[in-house]
Amino acid sequence: KKIFPNAKFTYNELDPEVITSINKSIKNPQEVIKYIQAIKQYYLRNPETDWLSDFTYTHPELKKNEGFLAGANLVDKIAGRVKTDISVDKFRALEEAVPNFSETFKNVNITTKDALERLDYYIANGTSKDFLWIDPPYLWSSGYGYGSAMEKAEGFKGLLDRLATLNEKGVKFIFFNNEPSS
């Protein structure tokens, strides 16, 4: 927003759990942070466990707690869950990001449309004034419930073909295919 102050922003995410977590974080960031911190403390003491299963087994009431579900989903999507090396930096980044969600997503149109269809829209209608931030599921990764076609070579090639067409049209974009180390 600082770099493009007059731009219209749309955040597109196909996973409804991510959208729910963002919305809960906007409405009540302190509750979500409380659960992220609890997950962090548990994980640091028990790094070889499936923290989400442990939490919901020992505290079944959390399965219906929106604050816990939002925090757990953010940790799961951003940091990981089972026997992974979740860095303290990832927890810290979440703890710093969540309070800013209300400002970050202010005046941002949040949609849940298929990303490839969105790219096709910009292939047909995009101009050199458009700027896209493209962060799909990573090639050769696994576990994405949404966008899992991007995890395989065929899906990834289809994405690259669309990016080449966008480039030919003059539509500007940034494309990611790995996670910055933290």
C-alpha positions in Angstrom: 0.0 0.0 0.0 2.9 2.3 0.7 4.5 1.6 -2.7 1.2 1.8 -4.6 -1.0 4.2 -2.6 -3.7 4.7 -5.2 -4.0 1.0 -6.2 -7.0 -1.2 -5.6 -6.0 -4.3 -3.7 -7.6 -7.7 -3.9 -6.4 -10.7 -1.8 -7.5 -13.9 -3.3 -7.3 -17.1 -1.3 -9.1 -20.3 -2.2 -8.8 -22.0 1.3 -11.8 -20.9 3.4 -9.9 -21.7 6.6 -7.3 -19.1 5.8 -10.0 -16.5 5.1 -11.8 -17.3 8.4 -8.5 -17.0 10.3 -7.7 -13.7 8.7 -11.2 -12.3 9.5 -11.0 -13.6 13.1 -7.5 -12.0 13.4 -8.8 -8.7 12.2 -11.7 -8.8 14.7 -9.9 -10.1 17.8 -6.1 -10.2 17.3 -5.3 -10.6 21.0 -7.3 -13.8 21.3 -5.6 -15.3 18.2 -2.2 -14.3 19.5 -2.9 -15.9 22.8 -3.4 -19.2 21.1 -0.5 -18.8 18.8 1.7 -18.2 21.9 0.2 -21.3 23.7 0.9 -23.4 20.6 4.5 -22.1 20.5 5.1 -22.9 24.1 3.7 -26.4 23.7 5.6 -27.0 20.5 8.9 -25.9 22.0 8.5 -28.3 24.8 7.2 -31.1 22.5 8.7 -30.7 19.0 8.1 -34.3 17.9 4.4 -34.2 18.4 1.4 -33.3 16.3 0.5 -30.3 18.4 -2.9 -29.8 16.8 -4.1 -33.4 17.6 -2.7 -33.1 21.1 -4.4 -29.8 21.8 -7.8 -30.9 20.5 -7.6 -34.3 22.3 -6.7 -32.8 25.7 -9.1 -29.8 25.2 -11.9 -30.9 23.0 -13.7 -27.6 23.6 -11.1 -25.9 21.4 -12.6 -27.6 18.3 -15.3 -25.0 18.5 -13.3 -22.0 19.7 -12.9 -19.6 16.8 -9.8 -17.9 18.3 -8.0 -21.2 18.8 -9.0 -22.4 15.3 -7.8 -19.2 13.7 -4.4 -19.3 15.6 -4.0 -23.0 14.9 -4.8 -22.6 11.2 -2.3 -19.7 10.8 0.4 -21.7 12.6 -0.4 -24.8 10.6 -0.3 -22.9 7.2 2.7 -20.7 8.0 4.8 -22.9 10.2 3.8 -26.5 9.9 2.5 -29.2 12.2 3.8 -32.7 12.4 7.5 -33.4 13.2 8.6 -30.3 11.4 11.3 -27.9 12.5 9.1 -24.9 13.2 11.4 -22.0 13.9 10.9 -19.6 16.7 11.1 -16.9 14.0 8.0 -18.2 12.3 6.1 -17.9 15.5 7.5 -14.4 16.1 6.5 -13.4 12.6 2.9 -14.5 13.2 2.8 -12.8 16.6 4.0 -9.5 14.9 1.7 -9.9 11.8 -1.6 -10.7 13.4 -2.1 -7.3 15.2 -1.5 -5.6 11.9 -4.1 -7.5 10.0 -6.8 -4.9 10.5 -4.6 -2.3 8.9 -3.1 -4.6 6.3 -6.5 -5.7 5.1 -8.2 -2.4 5.4 -9.8 -1.5 2.0 -8.7 -4.8 0.6 -11.2 -6.8 -1.3 -10.9 -10.4 -0.1 -12.0 -13.1 -2.6 -12.1 -16.9 -2.8 -11.8 -17.5 -6.5 -9.8 -20.1 -8.3 -6.4 -18.6 -8.9 -6.0 -20.0 -12.4 -9.3 -18.5 -13.4 -8.1 -15.1 -12.0 -5.0 -15.4 -14.1 -7.1 -16.2 -17.1 -9.1 -13.1 -16.4 -6.0 -10.9 -16.4 -4.8 -12.7 -19.6 -8.0 -11.6 -21.3 -8.5 -8.2 -19.6 -5.2 -7.2 -18.0 -3.3 -4.1 -18.9 0.2 -2.7 -18.1 -1.4 -0.9 -15.2 -2.1 -4.2 -13.4 0.2 -5.7 -10.9 -0.2 -9.2 -9.6 1.4 -10.9 -6.6 1.4 -14.6 -7.3 2.2 -17.0 -4.5 0.9 -20.5 -5.4 1.5 -23.8 -3.6 5.1 -24.7 -4.1 6.3 -27.2 -6.7 7.1 -30.6 -5.2 5.5 -29.6 -1.9 2.5 -31.6 -0.5 -0.4 -31.2 1.8 -2.2 -28.3 0.2 -5.9 -29.0 0.2 -6.5 -26.2 -2.3 -4.3 -25.6 -5.3 -2.7 -29.0 -5.0 -2.3 -29.2 -8.8 0.5 -26.6 -8.5 2.5 -29.2 -6.5 3.0 -31.3 -9.6 5.0 -30.6 -12.7 2.0 -30.5 -15.1 0.1 -28.0 -12.9 3.2 -25.9 -12.5 3.9 -25.9 -16.2 0.3 -24.6 -16.8 1.0 -21.8 -14.4 4.3 -20.9 -16.1 2.5 -20.8 -19.5 0.0 -18.4 -18.0 2.8 -16.2 -16.6 4.5 -16.1 -20.0 1.2 -14.9 -21.6 0.8 -12.2 -18.9 4.4 -11.1 -19.5 3.7 -10.9 -23.2 0.6 -8.7 -22.5 2.7 -6.4 -20.3 0.9 -7.3 -17.1 3.4 -6.9 -14.3 3.7 -9.5 -11.6 5.9 -11.0 -8.9 5.9 -14.8 -8.6 7.1 -16.9 -5.7 7.9 -20.6 -5.7 9.7 -21.2 -2.5 9.5 -20.1 1.1 11.9 -17.5 2.3 14.1 -19.0 5.1 13.3 -17.9 8.6 
